[in-house]
Amino acid sequence: MKRAIVIILVLAGFLQMNAQQIMFVKKGAQGNGSSWNQAFGDLQQALQTAKPGTEIWVAAGVYTPTQTANRNVSFVINNGITLLGGFVGNEASKHHRNWVANLTTLSGNIGDVNSNDDNSFNVVYTRNVSQVIVDGFMVCNGSAVNSTEKEHEGHRTSTGAAWYNEASQGAHFVQIKNCIFQDNRSNYAAGIYNLAVNGAANKSEIIDCQFIQNNAQVEGGAIMNVGNGGECSVRIEKCYLINNFALYGGAIFNRAINGGHNTTTISANILKDNKAYIDGADFFTNRDNTSINKPLFTNNVSTNSPNASNILDEVKLTPNTISRMRASSRH
């Protein structure tokens, strides 16, 4: 009998340890994150406290990475974290959230609200994570525009204003769903910068997201995928990329250098009103292997290119893609 009781207690403890922990965040709250009534008021506090396997439920509101003027501070999402937005702040199930109605915003506007010059360099930062999920947020007002680093792609003060997503060790995976990236600006990759270096593999997914009015002064208005001595394998699916701008790659820029590889897959996306001052309004690819399936291109403008997209190497195009590119191009 005693042995049976001991076994039951051990099993109960094992199940409790392995049960998924949920933390709650609600603007203005002052609790310990254990419930909506005791929610954290600060998302950073939840991210710094959360252990692998934790879900963080975030209620509607605007959250900034810091209350100081330190532009280097980001929302750092560690391995094994699932970050969910779109809650009112009383839900008992994550299936009851509505990320469209309950806008949950991660903003880099940490300084003067009327200026972008003092905003966060990178609103979100992930590095060497094997499993991170982010679902249901607007990410906006990142500003990685740094004139002293203008020619240095990859430097965090000039690259990845909304999200800097880096793989430099082993396998790395981030899934981004139901998010809006809007009004971010940088020298490179105003929206998301996906980087794989030192033999690492960045296998990220961007699904059902919107990229609106992001501006890169050089390359990658909305998204930039780079295999720099590593394997960058990003899937971009069912996304809207609208009114983004760069010199090269108004919407998407793909690159593979230093023995790296880029196997980006672009599937069933809508690219509309994107602009490239020099080349590649939709996308610009450089020594990569990009697969494009069922795109819709509308009124994308490349000032110095006959086509809305510039393809330098191995790009696999499905039927009618080329004709759609040319039909959408404007001089």
N, C-alpha and C positions, 0 to 999 in steps of 0.2 A: 504493500500500500504506500509506504513511504517512498519507495523507489518510483512508483507511478507518479506521485505528487512532484517529485524532483524533476522527472522527465517533462511533465506538463509545464512546470515553472521555467525550465530551460528553453522549451519550445516557445513559450510565450515571450520570453526575453529576446529570443532570436528573431521572432516575427516583428517585435516592436522595433528592434534595431534596424531591420530591413524595410520597415514601412517607409514609404516616401514622406519626407518631411515637407510641410507647407509653411512658408513664411508670408505674412501679409504686410502690404505697404499701402498707406493711405495718407494723402497730403494733409498736413496739420495734426496728425496723430502723434502720440507720445508714448506708445507702449513698447513691448518687447518683441513684437512680431508674431505672437502666438495665435492671434485670432484677429478678426476685423475690429473687434472692440479694443484689442490691445495691439493694434497695428503699429509698425514702424512708421514714422513720419518722413524718414529719409531713406531713399533707395540705396544710397551708398552704404548705409549701416547694414542693410539686409545683405547686399552683395559681399561685404567684408566678413559677415558672420556666417553665411551659408556654406554648408559642406556639400561635397558631391552627392548627387541624388536629390537635391532640394528643388522644389518648385517655388518660385516667388510670384505671388499674385499681386498685381499692382493696380490700384484704383485710378480712375480718370484724374487728370491733373497734369501740371507741368513740373518736371523734375530736372534739376541741373546737377552736373557732376560735383560742383563745389559751391560753397557759399562765399568763397574768397575770390580774389582776382587771379589766381594761379591757372593760367591757360593750359598747363601741362597735365592737369588732372582730368581723367576720363572715367566713365563707367567701365570698370574692368570686370569682365565676366569670366569667372574661373571655370575650370573643368567640371563637367557633370551638372551644370546649373541649367534649369529651364525657367525662362523669364517670360511671364504671360501678362499682357496688358488688356485693357478693355473691360474692367470690372467697375460696377457702380460702387461696391464696397460693402455688400451684404450677402453676396452669393455663397451658397453652400456647395456649388459644383462649378468647375471651370467651364463646363458645357453651357452654362447660363450667361457667360460673358458676351458682350457685344462690342468688338473693338472699333466698329464704325461709329456707333452712337456714343460710346464712352471713350473719347479721344484721350489717349495716354501718351504724353509727349516727353521725349528726352531731348532737352534743348541745351545747346552750347552757349546760350546768351547769358553769360555770367556777369557781365559788366554793364556798361551803358546800354540800355534797351534800344536806343536809337542808333547804335553803332555796331558794326561787325568786327571792327579792328581789335577789340579786346575779348572776343569770344574764344571758347575752347578750341584748341587745335584739333582734337579728335574727341567727338562726343562719346563714342564707344570704342573699346579696345579689347581684342581677344588675341591670345598668343599661346600656341602649343597646347591646344585643348583637343581631346579626343571626342567629346560629345557636349555640345552646347546648343540649346534651342531658344530662339527669341521669336515671339509671336504676338503681334497686335500692338505695335507702337508707331508713333511718328518720331523720326529722328531728324532734327533740324538745327539750323543756325551754327553748324560747325564752321570754323574758319581757319584753314591751314594755308593761309596766304602769307608767305614769309619771303620778302625780297632777297634776303641774304642767302636763302636756300633754294632760290628759284630753279637753279639748274641741278638740284639734287633730288631726283625722284627717290622715294622711299624714306626720306627723313620725315619724322612725324610732325614737324612744324610746317611741312609743305605738302603733305600727302594724306589722303584718307580723312577728310574733314568730318564726315558723318561717322565712319566706321573704319578703323584700321585693323585688318584681320590677317594675322601673321602666323605662318608655319615655318619654324626654323629647326625643329627637332621632331623626328618621327612622323606619325600620322596625325592629321589635324582635321576635325570635322565640325562645321557650324551650319545649322539650318536656320534660315531667316524666312519667316512666313508672315503674310498679312501686315506688312510694314510699309510706311510711307517715308520716303527720303526726300526732303524738300528744303530748298533755300540754303543749301550748303555750298561753300566755295573753297577752293584750294588751288595750288599750282598743279597738282596731279590728283586725279580720282576724288572729285568733290563728294561723291556718294560713298561707295564702298571700295576699298583697296584690298584685294586678295593677293597675298604674296606667299610664294614658296621658295625657300632658300636652303642651301647647305644639304641638299639631298632629301629634304622633307617633302611631304605630300599634303597639299591643301585641297581637300575634297569637299568644298562647301556647296550648299544649295540655297538658291534665292527663288522663292516660289510665291506667286500671288502678291507681289509687291508693286509699289508705285514709286517712280523716280521723277520728280517734278521740279523744274527750275533750279537745277544744280549747275554750277559754273566752275570749270577748271581752266585756269589760264594757259595750260600747256596741253595735257593729255587726259582723256577719260572723264567726260562731264559727269556721267552717272556712276559707271562701274569701270574699274581697271583690274585686269587679271594678269599677274606676272609670274612666270616660272623662271626664277633667277638661280640656276643651278639646282632647282627643285622641280617637283611635279605639281603644277597648278591645274586642278580639274574641277571647274565650277559649272554647276548646272543652273541656268537662268530660265525659268519656266513660268508662263502665264503672267508676265509682268507688263506693266504700262510704263514706258519711258517717254516722257513728254516734255518738250521745251527745255532740254539740257544743252549745254554749250561747252566747247573746248576748241583749241586749235586743231587737234587731231582726235578723232573719235568722240564726236559730240555726245553720243549715248554710251558706247562701250569701246574700250581699248584693250586689246590682248597682245601680250608680248612673251617671247621665250628667248632667254639669253644665257650665256655662260654655261652651255650644256644642259640647260633646263628644258622643260616641256610645258606646253599649255594645251590642254584638251577641253577647252570650254565648249559647252553645249548650250545653244540658244534655241529654245523651243516654244512655239505658240505665244510669242510676245507681240505687243503692239508698240511700234516706235513712231512717234508723231512729232513734227515741228522741232526736231533736234537740229542743231547747227554746228558746223565745224568751219572755222575761219579759213583753214587750209585744206583739210582732207578728212573724209570719213564721217559724214554727219550721223549715220546710223552706228557704224562700228568701223574700227581701224584695226587690222591684224598685222602682226609683225613676227614672222618665223614661228608660227604656232600651227595648231591643227584644230580649227574651229568647225563645229558642226552646227548647221543652221536649218531649222525645220519649221515650216508653216509660219513664217513671219508676216506681219502686215506693216508696210512702210507707207507713211503718208506725209508729204510735204516736208521732208528733211532736206536741208540745204547745205551743200559743201561749196564754198566760194570758189575754190580753185580746182575742183574735180568734176569730171563729167558724170560721175555716179555718186549716189548718196553714201556708198560704202567703198572702202579701199581694201583690197585683198592682196597681200604681198606673197603669201605662201599657200599652204595646204588647207584650203577651206572647202568643206563638203557642202554643196548646195543642193537642196531638193528641187524638183521641177518647178519652173515658173519664178523661182526666187530672183534670178538675174533680171528678168523682165520687170518684176515688181520694183526692184531697186532703181532701174532706169526710169520707170514711170514716175517714181516718187521724187526723182532728182530735179532740182531747179538750179538755174545758174544765177 
